[in-house]
Amino acid sequence: MINFKPFRAIRPSNDHVAQVASQPYDVLNSEEARLAAVNNESSFLHVIKSEIDLPENTNPYSEEVYLRAKENFLSLIDAGVFSQDSKACFYIYRLTMNNRSQTGLVGCCHFQQYYDGLIKKHELTRTAKENDRVRHVEVLDANSEPVFFSYRGKPELNAVIQNLQSNTPVYDFVAEDGVRHELWICSDDQIIEQIGRIFSEVPCLYVADGHHRTAAAARVGTRRSEANLNHEGTEEYNYFMAVVFPDDQLEIFDYNRVVRDLNGLTPTEFITLLKSKFVLEPIEFKKCKPSKIREFAMYLDGQWYRLTPLDSSRNSNPVKDLDVTILYELVLNPILNIKDLRKSDRIDFIGGIRGLDALQVEVDSGKMAAAFALFPVSMEQLLTIADAGEIMPPKTTWFEPKLRSGLFVHSLL
């Protein structure tokens, strides 16, 4: 069962929070982060993308980047932008986008739960990215960003969280993307004990977003526990920061594919091969968004098509039953010869939040040869795959809204 505990967050003052809050480290590249933080010394991007304060050709994985991150963070503390709460608390974090809200609970998980399979994953991690997050945590002595977990909702916990939201939030601001962010603090000992008891009855948590941060946190916990001859298992380094949301409040967006070339085929030849596996129907742009599973949309040579597999039977294996798998097995691998989605530079991925017009722009610009739009994976599919111990193909899920970074930091000391 889940060990989920309160912590003393290091967080910005109300006067600074809107300036501090930033997009997560893995949403922006270095150039985008540099532009986003211009003229804003309080932006948390100076901590999580600290290469923006170094020469433009700086390797983002170099030691000077991590050292600058810590220097920048300590400077924000010294300037009074950040301070640490005097008491361990839970925090209630609500995000509202397009009149839809999701409310999570912020606390800390024990790293051993990741190795024990109580924190379930659905994606593989890349070694370089995992190593990067390990070093960032080690140098800062802190989890600078939370991981994004889900759990099968519990009515009792929903009621507790809803009651806490009846108070005035300590943070309430709208970010530049239109998403509203609100934060409440739960410092009452009885409620904290109640929340801990409820989580002790939750069988497992699911990684929604943050597989690299989760794996890195577990590695840091392992290293520090092994290095401490007096390790007891309750030290702060055993825990890492997470925001946990009930599954029925989350929405997964489509994660679409664009390919750079047709593997030497002309558009006509490519369509001929597709017709042996799909029913192809030319469609207008406004009608091209897939409306159900087993329905794909393709943009090629100035035209949108609806693709429906000739064999639409369901597969008992939850991974093979995914539309992303079907597209890979029917098109990407056998026709386009794209074998490894994690390594190939002939394919790219575009989150559905950007809209299908982003796919069309990529193809019309000549950067890409074709685009494929998919119906989004459901939360139930994600949970089923994680429960089965299976791994989804790369770039299968895109969650929105994204958590803002800089609202709370967890110290390992």
N, C-alpha and C positions, 0 to 999 in steps of 0.2 A: 504494500500500500504506500501511498505517496507521503513523503516527508516534505512539507511546504511550510516555510517559516518566515516570520517578519524580519525586517532588517532596518538599520539606520541609514536611510538614503542620503547621499550627498546630492543636493538638488539646487536649482537656481532660485533666487528670490522672485517673488511675483512681479517685481518691476522689470526683471531681466528675461523672464521665461520666453516671451515671444521672440526675442532676438537670439536667445541661445538655441532654441529648438531647431533641429535640422533634419534633413532627410537622412536615412541610414547610410552607412559607409559603402554598401555594395550597390546602391542605386545610382550614384553619380561616379563618373570617372574623374580623374584628377583635374582636368581642364574645366569640367562642369562645376566641380566643387570650388575651384578657385574663383570662378565667376559668381557663384552663389554666395560666397562669403565676402565679396569685395565690400569694403567700407563697413564691415560688421566684425569688430574685434571680439564680440561675445559669441559669435556663431560656434556651435559645437563641432563644426567641420574642422576647426583648428586643432581639435583633439583626435577625431576619428579619421581625418584625412590630412594629417599634419604636413604632408609633402607640399601642400599649397603654400606653405611659408618658407619653402626652400627653393633653390633654382629649379626651373621647369624641367630640366633633364634628370632630376634626382630619381633614383630607383625607389619606388614606393615601398619596397621591402628592405631597404637599407637600414642599418642601425640608427643612423642619424634621424630618420623619420620617427622611430619609436621614442627616441630621447626627446625630440622636439614635441611630441604628443604629450609627454609627461610635463615638460617645461610649460607648455601652454595651459595644461590643466591646473597645475599649481599656481600659475599666474592668475587664472580666473578665481581660484579660491582666495588668494591673497588680495585680490581686488574687491572681494565681497560679493562677487557674482554668484558663487556657490557657497553653501555651508551645509554641515551635516546635522541631521535631526538628532536630538538628544536621546531619543527613545526608539527602540525597534518597533516598526509599524508595518501594517499592510497598507497598500495604496490601491485605490480604485481608479481605473483609467478608462474613460469613455471617449470613443471616436465617432463622429457623425459625418457621413458623406452622403450627399444627395438624399437627405431626409431618412437615411438608414443608420442606426446606431449599433455599435457593439461595445460591450463593457467587459473589461478584463480586470483581473486581480493581480497586483504586482507583489511578488515575494521572491523567495530563494529556494532552489531545489538542491538536494545533496548530489554531488557528482556520481556517487556509487550507483545511484538509481539508473543512470545511463548505461553502465556496464551490466547491471542486473536485468536489463530489458524492461524496466518500468517506465522509461522514457523511450517511446518507440519512434523510429525514423522511417522515412519512405524514400530518401534520396541518398546517393553516395556523395562523399566529399572529395575535394581535390586536395592533394597533399600541400601544395604551395599556399593555397588560401587558408588551410587549417593551420599551417605553421605561422602564417602571418598573424592570425588571431591569437595564437598562443603567445607569440612574442609581445603583442600589444598588451595583453592582459598582464604578462609577467613584468613588463617595464612600468606600467601604470600602477601595479598592485591593485587592480580594480577591474570589474566588468563595466566597461563604459557604455555598453548597449545591452538591452535585454534580449533574450530569445523569445520567440513567439510560439507558445504552446496552445494546444486545445485539449479538451477533455469532454467526455460524454456528460452533458449537463445534469445538474442535480437541483431539483426545485428548492430544497432547503437552502442551498448556497445562493441561488438566485434571489431568494427572499431577503437574505442578510445583506447582499450587495445593494439591492434596490432600496432597502431601508436606509443604508448609509448615504445614498445619493439624495436623500431628502434635505441634507444640509447644503450650505453654500460651498461650491468647490473652491479649493485653494488656487487652482489654475483654471482659466477659461479664456481661450483665445482661438482665433481662426487663422490657420496658416495660409500662405500665399496660394496654395492649391485649392482653397475653399473648404478644407476639412477642419472641423471644430474639434478641439482637444480640451478635455476637462479632467481634473484630478481631485480626488478626495483622499483624506488621510484617515485611516482607522487606527487609533491609538488606545482604544478601550480594551483593557486586559481581558474582560469576559468575552468580548466579541472576537478578539484575537485567538483566544483558546477555543472558541466555538468553530472558527474557520479552520484552525489546525485539526480539530477532531473530524470535521467533515472531510477534509482532504485525506485523512488517515483511512477513510473508507472508499476513496477513489482508487480504482485498480491500476490505472496507468495514465500517463500523459502522452500526447502526440506532438511531435515537432511539426508545426505548420510552416514556419519560416525561421531560418537560423541554424541549419544543420552544421555549418562550419563553426559557428560560435559555440554550439552545444558540445561538439567534439573537442574543441579547443579548451573549453572550461573543464571538461572531464580530465583532459591531459594535465592541465595545470594543477587540479586538485590531487591527481595521482603523484605528480612530481613533488609537490610540497608535503604531502603526507609521508612519502618515502624518505624525504630529506630531514624530517623532524623526528628526532629520536624519542621525543616525548609526546608524539602524536596521540590525540584522544578521539578524534573524529568529530568533535564539535567546533573546531576552530573555523574561523570565518572563511578561510581558503577552501574549505570543503564544500562551500555553497556557491552557486552562481545565480544571477538575476534572471527572472522570467516573468512574462505577462501571460497569464492563462485565461483563455476564453472558452465559454461553453460552445460546443460544436454547432448548435442550432442558431448561433448569432453570426457565424462567419460565412463569407461568400468567396468562392473561388472564381476568378475570371479565366477566360480562355488564354492559352499561351500558344501563339501562332508561329508558323514556320515560313521562312523565306529562303530560297536557294539561289546561289550565284550563277549556276549554269545548268543546262539540261543534259549533261554527260555526253556532249557531241551530237545530240538529237536536234532536229528542227522542231518547232512547235507542232507542226502537222504530224510528224513521226511520234512525238511524245503523246499527243492526243490519241493516236491510233493504238498505242500500247496501253494507255489508260482504259480505253473502251473494252479491252479484254477482261478488265477487273471491276469496272464501274459503269453505271449508267450516267452519262454526261448530259447536262441540260444547260444551255446558255441562259443566263439570268441577268437582270438589271442589278446595279450596285445596291440600290435600296432594299433589295430582297435577298442579298447574298449571305447574310449572317446565318450560320447554322442554327436551327431551332430545336434540334434533338440529337441524341447520340446516333452514330452511324450516318451522319450527314456532314459532308465537308464542302467547303467552298474553295475554289481555286481561281486565281487571277493570272492570266497568261496572255501575252501579246495583245493587250488592250481589251480583253474580254473576261468577264466573270462567268464561272460555271458552277453548277451544283453537282457534286459527285456523291453517288450512292452506291456502296459496294454491291456487287451482284450476289455475294454471299453475306447476308446480314445476320447470320445466326450468332447467338451469344456463346461466349467461351467460359467454361467453369473456372479457369485460372483468372483471377481478378486483374493481373497485369496484362495478360494477352487480350483481355476484354476491353482495354482502354482504346479509345479512338487514336491516341498518339501512337500506340503500338501497331494498330492496323495500318495507319498511314506509313509507318516505317516498313512494315513487312510487305505491303503491297506496292509502295511507290519509292520511298527514299532509298531503300537497300537494293531491291532487284532492278529497278529501272534507272535510278540516278546514281547508283553505286556509292551512296553515302553510308559508310559502315558504322563509324563511331561518332555518335552525336556529341559526345563530350570533347572530342578532339578535332573533328573536321572543321576546316575553315571555309567549306563550301556551303555551310548552312548557318543561319542566324535565327534568333528567336525574338518575337515582339509581343509584349504583354498586351492583353486585350483591352486594358484601360486606355490605350492609345487609339483605339478604334481601328476599323478595317481600312479607313482611308490611309493610315500609315503604311499598310501593306501595299496599297496601290501606288503610293508615292515611291516606295523603294523600287518597285518594278518599272514604273514609268521613267524613273531617273536613269535607268540602265544599270544601277548597282546590282540589282537582282534580276533573275530570269523569270521566276514564278513565285507565287505566294499561296500558302494554304491556311485557311481559317478553320478552326475546330470548335466543337461544342465544349464548354468547360467541364472539367472533372467535378464530381460532386464531393461533398464532405464525407458522405457515406462510403464512396469508393476509396477515398484516402484512408479512412479508418479501417476499412476491411483489409486493404493491402498491408497497412502497418501491422494489424493484428495477425496477419498471416506470415509476418516476417519477410515479406517481399519488398522489392525495391522498384519504384517507378522509373520510367525512362527520364533522362535529363529534361529539365525545363517543361515540366508537366503542369505545375500549379503556380498561379499568380494570385496572391492575396492583396486585396485593397479594402480599406485604406491602409497605408503603411504606418507603422509606429513612428513617432517622432523620437529622435535621439537627443539626449541632453536633459530630459525631464527628471531623470534619476540615475544615479551611479551607485554601484555596490563596491565598497572597499573590502579588500581581502585581508586587511590588517586589523 
